[in-house]
């Protein structure tokens, strides 16, 4: 009974032409012939909604990526206080993760606000006067895989 009702609705819709000229008509089904991927739906959703794929990363890797991109993020901020506020927000996220770590074991440390501010100042000075060479930010010490062995910065 249920199937007969559904079939009748489909048949009447076909007679009215509601299935004519649908988008994608006559084109192959996307992904056909490709191996099965369990996360096909999340990939297609992110592509369709134009979401960054960074959202799929675990928290420590997201934090590391934000730390790497911090100089670009603060470059256009107008004041030192705004730069320090941005660094403080990022450090609050890092500390929250350090208190309750989840995901892969990745070293994530808070960012030194003074270093970021000095880099920000140097970039602003260089933008204001192109003749002034951009000073390299002080480099952090490099760490080896072994916690008891510290390598010197090169």
C-alpha positions in Angstrom: 0.0 0.0 0.0 2.8 2.4 1.0 4.8 1.6 -2.1 1.8 2.0 -4.4 1.2 5.5 -3.0 4.9 6.5 -3.5 4.9 5.1 -7.0 1.8 7.0 -7.8 3.3 10.3 -6.6 6.5 9.7 -8.6 4.5 8.8 -11.8 2.3 11.9 -11.5 5.5 14.1 -11.0 7.0 12.6 -14.1 3.8 13.3 -16.0 3.9 17.0 -14.9 7.6 17.2 -16.0 9.0 17.9 -12.5 12.0 15.7 -13.2 12.9 17.3 -16.6 16.0 19.6 -16.8 17.3 18.9 -13.3 20.8 20.2 -12.6 23.4 17.5 -13.4 21.1 15.7 -15.9 23.2 13.9 -18.5 26.5 14.3 -16.6 28.2 11.3 -14.9 27.8 10.8 -11.2 30.8 12.5 -9.4 33.2 10.0 -7.8 32.0 7.1 -9.8 34.8 4.6 -10.5 36.8 6.0 -7.6 37.7 3.7 -4.6 35.3 4.0 -1.7 36.2 6.6 0.9 34.5 6.5 4.3 34.7 10.2 4.8 33.4 11.2 1.4 30.5 13.1 2.9 32.6 15.3 5.1 35.0 16.1 2.2 32.1 16.9 -0.1 30.5 19.1 2.6 33.7 21.0 3.2 34.2 21.5 -0.5 30.6 22.6 -1.1 30.6 25.0 1.8 34.2 26.2 1.1 35.4 25.5 4.6 39.1 25.3 5.3 40.5 21.7 5.7 42.4 22.9 8.8 39.2 22.3 10.8 39.8 18.6 10.6 43.2 18.8 12.3 43.5 17.8 16.0 43.8 20.6 18.5 47.6 20.6 19.1 48.2 20.8 15.3 45.7 23.6 15.0 47.5 25.5 17.8 50.9 24.9 16.1 49.6 26.2 12.8 48.1 29.3 14.5 51.5 29.9 16.2 53.2 29.7 12.9 50.8 32.1 11.3 50.8 34.6 14.2 53.2 37.1 12.6 50.9 37.3 9.5 47.9 37.6 11.8 49.2 40.5 13.9 50.9 42.4 11.0 47.9 44.6 10.3 46.9 45.3 13.9 47.0 49.0 14.8 48.4 49.0 18.3 50.8 47.1 20.5 48.0 46.5 22.9 46.0 44.7 20.1 49.1 42.5 19.3 49.5 41.6 23.0 45.7 40.9 23.3 45.9 38.5 20.2 48.9 36.7 21.7 47.2 36.5 25.1 44.1 34.9 23.5 46.3 32.4 21.7 48.2 31.6 24.9 45.0 31.1 26.7 44.0 28.5 24.2 47.4 26.8 24.4 47.2 26.7 28.3 43.7 25.3 28.1 45.0 22.5 25.9 48.0 21.9 28.1 45.7 21.5 31.1 43.7 18.8 29.4 45.6 17.5 26.4 43.9 15.4 23.7 44.9 14.2 20.3 48.5 13.4 19.2 51.4 14.1 21.5 52.7 17.3 19.9 54.9 19.9 21.7 52.9 23.1 21.9 54.2 26.0 24.1 52.9 29.5 24.8 54.1 32.3 22.6 56.4 35.0 24.1 54.4 38.3 23.6 57.6 40.4 23.8 59.1 38.6 20.8 55.9 38.9 18.8 55.7 42.7 19.6 59.3 43.3 18.7 58.8 41.5 15.4 55.6 43.5 14.8 57.5 46.8 15.5 60.3 45.9 13.1 57.8 45.0 10.4 56.0 48.3 10.9 59.3 50.2 10.8 60.3 48.4 7.6 56.9 49.2 6.0 57.2 52.9 7.0 60.8 53.2 5.7 61.7 50.6 3.0 65.4 51.6 3.3 65.6 50.0 6.8 66.4 46.3 6.6 64.1 44.0 8.5 65.7 42.5 11.6 65.4 38.8 12.0 63.4 37.8 15.1 65.3 36.0 17.8 65.2 32.3 17.3 64.0 29.9 19.9 66.3 27.1 20.9 65.9 23.9 18.9 64.9 20.8 20.8 65.7 17.2 20.0 63.4 14.3 20.3 65.1 13.5 23.6 64.1 15.8 26.5 67.5 15.4 28.2 69.4 16.6 25.2 69.2 20.2 24.0 70.8 21.3 20.8 72.1 24.8 20.4 70.4 27.2 18.0 72.2 27.2 14.6 
